Amino acid sequence: MNRAELKTFLSHYSLFRDLDDLEIEKIADIAITREWNKNSHVFMQGEPIENVYFIHQGKIKIYKSDVNGREQIVNILKNGEMFPHVGFFRKGGYPAFAEVLEPSILAVVPISHFERVLVENPELSIKVFKVLGEKIVDLQERLEAQVLNNTYEQIIKLLIRLANLYGEKQEDETVLLKAEFTNKDLANMIGTTRETVSRTLTKMKKDELIETDEHGNMIIDMDVLLDELL
């Protein structure tokens, strides 16, 4: 990605959308683009926090791992998203792993340089806080789901969340969720087992709460799933 492409790419982020050309140039001045291969890691849990990353192309899995090697998926990020959000205000090590799920191109911004730009552009600081606030609300809702809901309800809420984030709305108002997540991925997102997710999805298909097409994509009627939570 050349400099002009980098500026255009960054300007499409909601975080930078209202900045003028000169302000975007300040961000582009401190950013570089790098490519990562599938299955590589952008950073490892515990490594010193140095950069913030903006996804131009690809898919990144953010996950934690305990002493026994068990994964807990925090998020799956795609084009147009940034990570880690804690990078702006946290010192120390990265709180999770960032694994590349498909060949990816990222814009890399050193945090020390970005902080200087934030100081010079207070309106950008406000936007960063807004994005962080949205992430905090999302994490809070997911934590509440784990505490207050049984596994069946957690799986339904997970499907609704993924459909909202990554689904494609169809003409009949259903949402197509492509088969990008394995049952193991879904299980790791809510801290259950692959077998439990598989068994639950099979039951939901039998009960006609969800459908799948010939490609394994899930067809979701959001109203049907929401009614199941009542």
Secondary structure, DSSP 8 states (H G I E B T S, - for coil): --HHHHHHHHHTSTTTTT--HHHHHHHHHH-EEEEE-TT-EEE-TTSB--EEEEEEEEEEEEEEE-TT--EEEEEEE-TT-EE-GGGGT--SB-SSEEEEEEEEEEEEEEHHHHHHHHHH-HHHHHHHHHHHHHHHHHHHHHHHHHHHS-HHHHHHHHHHHHHHHH-EE-TTS-EEE-S-S-HHHHHHHHT--HHHHHHHHHHHHHTTSEEE-TTS-EEE-HHHHHHHT-
